[in-house]
Structure formats: C-alpha cells, structure tokens
Amino acid sequence: MSEARVVLGVAGASGAALGLSVARQLSDMRVEVDLVTSAAAERTLDAECGAQAFATLQGLVTRCHAIDDIGASIASGSVPVAGMIVAPCSMRSLAAIAHGLDDNLLTRAASVQLKERRRLILLTREAPLTLAHLRNMMAATELGAVILPPVPAFYLKPQNVADIVDQIAARAIDMLNVAAPVAQRWRATG
C-alpha cells in the first residue's frame, strides 16, 4: 500500500454507484481506504447496484468501520489521512456535517477533516433543492468542505452511465491530491 490514506463515507442517498467507483479507483491507485457507511447506504447499494454491492464495496477498502463506532481511528484528528469523500452525501448527512452534529462515525469523521483543515468532498445528492439544503451547503462550504454535486460532464460525451459515474468519482479523488489526476480533462477545439 502507498502512504496515502483516505476516508470514504457512503450515505443513503441515491447514487450508491458513486461510492463504489471511488472505492474501486482508490484501490487501483493503492490508496488505503477507511470505509464508513450509514444504515441507509447498505439498503441503497442493494437497491441500485445489486445484492452483492455492499460486499463488493467492503472488499475494495482497507478497513471498514461501524457507523456507531465513535472510538474508531478515523474519529481522531491524530490519525493522518489525506481527507474524506462522502459519496453520495445525503441531505441528512450534509445537515449534520454543516451543523457539527457528530452523532455517528460518518459525521464525526467529516468533522475531523474540517477541524484539521483537510479536504472534505461532499457529493451531495438531491433534486430539487430546498432552501434548507442550499443553506446547509453554504454552511458546509464556509466550514471548509467542498460541495461537488454529481453533475455529468456532458462535454466529454460519455457513452454510458458508468462513464458518468467514474468521471465524477475521479473528479472527487483528484481534489484530494493523493495521486496524479485521473479525471478526463476538457480539451479545447480549434
């Protein structure tokens, strides 16, 4: 394994394939991954990606932590990690992060990134957005998080949903600077 270590949170919002893609790409880069998933994430993975998706996700990471294990290593700022990606990030998790409600390991690990001034990338998933969602996004941004809604880069002319998911996951990973950039880049014509 490399010296890079990343926390991956998977919340229960739609877009479970994003978490799988982040885990797969980080594994391919030989980056250590600490995984924490919400209870709803397991259900969403099953509904959107199939019965084996949760087991597949767990198999791609270095360490799995229970959502209620507030004593896990990733709950402490003394444990060096490059940052955290929450993919997807539910509006519930966003609200808890934005308001410092460290009520489970996912939100506590996110708060640790903020207090240690590390990158926290939130792939927020909801549409349409309410004023509460927008205010929570603003509050999280003011605290230092990066809001990265999973919006397709249509200019890259993706051929399928997997292309879209992988590109969004790669953009999030690139923001952590744990390896050479992997996301496809815009190429100007003319």
C-alpha positions in Angstrom: 0.0 0.0 0.0 1.0 3.6 -0.5 1.3 6.1 2.3 -1.9 7.8 1.2 -5.0 7.1 3.3 -8.5 8.4 2.6 -11.8 8.1 4.5 -14.8 7.2 2.3 -18.2 7.8 3.7 -21.2 6.4 1.9 -24.6 7.8 3.0 -28.0 6.6 2.0 -28.8 9.0 -0.8 -29.4 7.8 -4.4 -26.1 7.4 -6.3 -24.6 4.4 -4.5 -22.5 3.6 -7.6 -20.5 6.8 -6.8 -19.2 5.2 -3.6 -18.3 2.0 -5.4 -16.5 3.9 -8.1 -14.5 6.0 -5.6 -13.5 2.8 -3.7 -12.6 1.0 -6.9 -10.4 3.9 -8.2 -8.7 4.4 -4.9 -8.0 0.7 -4.7 -6.5 0.8 -8.2 -4.2 3.6 -7.0 -3.2 1.5 -4.0 -4.5 4.2 -1.6 -5.6 2.9 1.8 -9.3 3.5 2.3 -11.2 3.6 5.6 -14.9 3.0 4.9 -17.9 4.1 7.0 -21.4 3.6 5.7 -24.8 4.6 7.0 -27.5 2.1 7.6 -29.5 3.5 4.6 -26.4 3.2 2.4 -26.5 -0.6 2.7 -30.1 -0.6 1.5 -29.4 1.9 -1.3 -26.4 -0.1 -2.5 -28.6 -3.2 -2.7 -31.5 -1.4 -4.5 -29.3 0.4 -7.0 -26.3 -1.8 -7.6 -27.4 -5.3 -6.6 -27.4 -7.8 -3.8 -23.6 -8.1 -3.7 -22.7 -4.4 -3.9 -22.2 -3.9 -0.2 -19.8 -6.9 0.0 -18.0 -5.7 -3.2 -17.6 -2.2 -1.6 -16.2 -3.7 1.6 -13.8 -5.9 -0.4 -12.3 -2.8 -2.1 -11.3 -1.0 1.1 -8.6 -1.4 3.6 -10.7 -1.0 6.8 -14.4 -1.0 7.5 -15.8 0.9 10.5 -19.3 0.6 12.0 -21.4 3.7 11.9 -21.8 3.7 15.7 -18.1 3.2 16.4 -17.2 6.7 17.6 -14.0 5.3 19.1 -12.7 4.2 15.6 -9.3 5.6 14.5 -10.9 7.9 11.9 -12.8 9.7 14.7 -9.5 11.3 15.8 -7.5 14.1 14.2 -4.3 12.5 15.3 -4.7 9.8 12.7 -3.2 11.1 9.5 -5.4 10.9 6.4 -5.4 12.9 3.2 -9.0 13.8 3.5 -12.5 12.3 3.1 -15.0 11.9 0.4 -18.7 11.3 1.1 -20.2 9.7 -2.0 -23.1 10.0 -2.1 -23.8 12.5 0.6 -27.4 12.5 1.7 -29.1 15.8 2.8 -29.3 14.3 6.3 -25.5 13.8 6.5 -24.9 17.2 4.9 -27.1 18.9 7.6 -25.3 17.0 10.4 -21.9 18.0 9.0 -22.9 21.6 8.3 -24.0 22.0 11.9 -21.4 19.9 13.7 -23.7 17.2 14.8 -21.1 14.4 15.3 -23.8 11.9 16.0 -22.3 8.9 14.2 -18.9 8.0 12.8 -19.6 9.3 9.3 -20.4 12.8 10.5 -17.7 12.7 13.2 -15.0 11.7 10.6 -16.2 14.5 8.4 -15.9 17.0 11.3 -12.4 15.8 12.0 -11.4 16.7 8.4 -12.8 20.2 8.9 -11.2 20.8 12.2 -7.8 19.5 10.9 -8.2 21.6 7.8 -8.1 18.6 5.5 -10.2 18.2 2.3 -13.8 17.1 2.8 -15.5 16.4 -0.5 -19.3 16.0 -0.4 -21.1 14.5 -3.4 -24.4 15.9 -2.4 -27.4 14.1 -3.9 -30.9 15.6 -4.0 -33.1 17.4 -6.5 -34.7 19.7 -6.5 -33.0 21.5 -3.6 -34.9 23.2 -0.8 -33.7 26.4 0.9 -32.6 24.3 3.9 -30.4 22.2 1.5 -28.9 25.3 0.0 -28.2 26.8 3.4 -26.6 23.6 4.6 -24.4 23.6 1.5 -23.4 27.1 2.2 -22.7 26.4 5.8 -20.6 23.3 5.0 -18.6 25.4 2.4 -18.0 28.1 4.9 -16.6 25.5 7.3 -14.2 24.3 4.5 -16.0 21.5 2.8 -16.2 21.2 -1.0 -19.6 20.6 -2.4 -19.3 18.5 -5.5 -22.8 17.6 -6.8 -22.6 14.6 -9.1 -23.2 16.6 -12.3 -22.2 14.9 -15.6 -19.5 16.4 -17.7 -21.5 16.2 -20.9 -18.8 17.8 -23.0 -16.8 14.6 -22.5 -19.5 12.7 -24.5 -20.0 9.8 -22.0 -21.1 6.6 -23.7 -23.0 5.2 -20.7 -23.9 5.8 -17.0 -20.7 4.1 -15.8 -18.6 6.7 -17.7 -20.5 9.4 -16.0 -20.1 7.8 -12.5 -16.4 7.1 -13.0 -15.7 10.7 -14.1 -17.5 12.2 -11.2 -15.7 9.9 -8.8 -12.4 10.7 -10.4 -13.0 14.4 -10.0 -13.6 13.9 -6.3 -10.4 11.8 -5.9 -8.4 14.4 -7.8 -9.4 17.0 -5.3 -7.6 15.1 -2.6 -4.2 15.2 -4.4 -3.3 11.6 -3.4 -2.1 10.6 -6.9 -1.7 12.0 -10.4 -5.0 13.4 -11.7 -7.2 10.7 -13.2 -10.3 12.5 -14.3 -10.7 13.3 -18.0 -9.9 16.9 -18.8 -11.6 19.4 -21.1 -9.8 19.6 -24.4 -10.3 22.8 -26.3 -11.0 22.6 -30.0 -9.7 24.9 -32.6 
